[in-house]
Amino acid sequence: MSSLANQSRTLSDAVLSRRLPGEKSQSWLTDALLIALFSGFVALTAQIEIRLPFTPVPITGQTLGVLLAGAALGSRRGALALVLYLIEGAIGLPVFAGGAAGFARILGPTGGYLLALPLAAGIVGSLAERGWDRRLPLAALAMIIGNLVIYLLGVSWLGLYKGILGNVSMLWAGVYPFLPGDLLKIAIAAVVLPGAWKLLQNIDRRRS
């Protein structure tokens, strides 16, 4: 692995270290721009939406954006990007799934999924800082862990909200319909992240 890759804890740091001087690549302004950028990225992925008639929880591309944001930014910036995303939605910006917005959305049946996003991004980011995003098996495991966090908080909130906590219908409303899509998103992230690291290593080898 290249020296630049060894010095970089996250993918975003690895990219920026090739473009900016050391101080600028780690400045508060750079952090703020990355947080805002990935908050917007998650908002874009949330607009990929499929509504299901039997549950208030839609199928979206949002979790893919969350997992990639956490892995690319690391624990602190990844979590902050998702906190910013929630703030944007709460104050009325149409960033939630299907262009929805408002604090009521966070308090609604899908609120648990939304509130889990910063935690999931932070956990995935922490694992990425330990190098889990550089190899496909570990990257896939990191994405699975992040997804499980979203499921755990999301489906528990949904169960309490709908009065079906502990009932099998809770799983049909909040887990089972989304497993195929989430497995696909996990696979995409698990391939893209190590592939991006590999690309950076190849670029470094050509330059050396």
N, C-alpha and C positions, 0 to 999 in steps of 0.2 A: 504494500500500500504506500502511496506517495507521502512525503513529509507533510505537505499541506493537508492532506486528508487526515493524517495522524494528529495534527494540531487542531483540527476542527471537530467540535462535539456534535454539531448538527449539520444537516444538509445546507441550510441557509447560510450558516457561517462558512462552510466550505466554498459555496458559490461566491459570497461577498469577499472573502479573502483573496480571491483571484481578480476582483474588480476594483477594490478599494484599499487604501493604506490601512494598516492595522488599527489605528485609533478610530478611523471613520467607520470601519466595518463593525466595531463594537460600541458605537456611541448611542446615547439615548435617542437621538433623532432617528438613527437607523432602526433601532428597536421599535420606535413608534410607527415608522413607516411600514415595517414588516407586519406588525400587529394589525394595522389598518388594512393592509393589502390582503392578508389572509382572512380577516373578518369579512371583507368583500367577497373573497373566493368562496367562503362557506355560504354566504347569502346567495351567490349564483347557483351553487350546487343544490340549494334548498328549493330552487324554482323548478327543478326536475321532479315532478310530482305525479303520482297515480293515486287517485282516491278509491277507496274500497267501500262498498255499501254497508258492510256489517261492523265497521269499527271507525272511531274518530281519528285513528292514527293513519296518516297517509304513508305510502311508499315514496321515499324521496332519495335524492343523491346527497343529502345533507351529511350523513354519517361518513361518506367517503371524504368530503371536504374536511370534516372534523379530524379524522384520523391522519390525513395528509398534513393538515396544519400542525397538529401536535408533533408529528415526526419531524417535519421540516424545521419548525421553530424551536423545539425543545420545551421543557416543562413550563417554565415561567411565561415565556412569550406565547406559547400555544394556549395556555389557560387564559391569559389576558386577551388574546384575540377572540376567544369565545365569550368572555365576559363582555367585551365591547359589542360583540354581535347581539347578545341578549339585551344590552342597553339600547342599542339601535332599534331593535324590534319593540322594546317596551315604550320608547318615546314616540313610536308611530311610523318609523321607517318600514317599508314593506319588504323586510328581509326574511321573514319566516316562510315556511313552506307555502307555495302557491301565492306569494305576495301578501300574506297575512301580516298583521302588526297589532301592537297594543299590549298593555300589561295584562289584560284579561286573558290573552292567549297563554301567558306563562302560568296563570292560575287555573287554566282549563284542564281538560282531560289529558292533553299531551304535554302538560307543564313539566312532568317528571323527566321526560326525554330531553326537553330543552335545558333544564337545570343540571342535568347530568353531563352536558357537553363540555363545559370547562374542566370538570374533573377528568373526563375521559381523555381530553386533549392533553391535560397535564400528566396523566399517567403514561400515555403513549410517548409523550415528549421525554419523560424521565427515562423510559426504556431506550428511546433513541439515543439519548445522551450516553448511554452505556454501550452503544454499538449494535443494538438489536435490529436497527433498520438497514444494516449493511449486508445481511445474509438472509436469504429467502425464508428459511424455516423460522428463524427468530423474528423476522419482520411479520410473518403471518401470525405467530403467537402473540406478538404485541398488539396487532390489530384485533385479534380475537378478544384479548383482555379488555381493550378499550370498548369494544362492542358489548361485552358482557356488562360492563359498568353502566352503559346507556340502557341496556335491557333491564338490569336490576332496579335502577331507580325509576325508569320510565314505566315499567309494567306494575311496580308496586304502587306508584302514584295513581295510575289508571285504575287499578283494582280498588283502591280506597275511594276514588272519585265516583266510580260506577257502582260501588257497593258489592263488588265481586271478588274481593281480595281472598286468595286461597282457593277460589273456584277454578275449574279447568277452563271455563269460558274466558277467564282473564288471559290465559295463554293464547287462546284463539283470537282474542281481540288485540293482544299486544306483542306476541312473539311469533307464533307459527307462520302467519302469512308473509312475514318479512325475512325469514331465514334464507330462502334462495337468493333474494336480492342482496342481502348482507354478506352472504358467502361470496357472491360475485364481487362486491365492493372490497372485501377483505383480500381477495385474490388479486384484484387490480393494484391495490396499495402495496401488497407484498411483493409484487413484481416490479412496480415502478420505482420504489425507493432503492432497493439494491441496484437496480439498473442505472439509476441516476448516479449513485456512488461509483459504480463501475465506469461510467462515462467520464466522470471527473478524473478517475485514476488513469484512464487511457489518455486523456488530454495532458495530464502531467508527464506521463511517460514520453509523449511526443515532444514536449517542450524540453525535457532533460537531455 
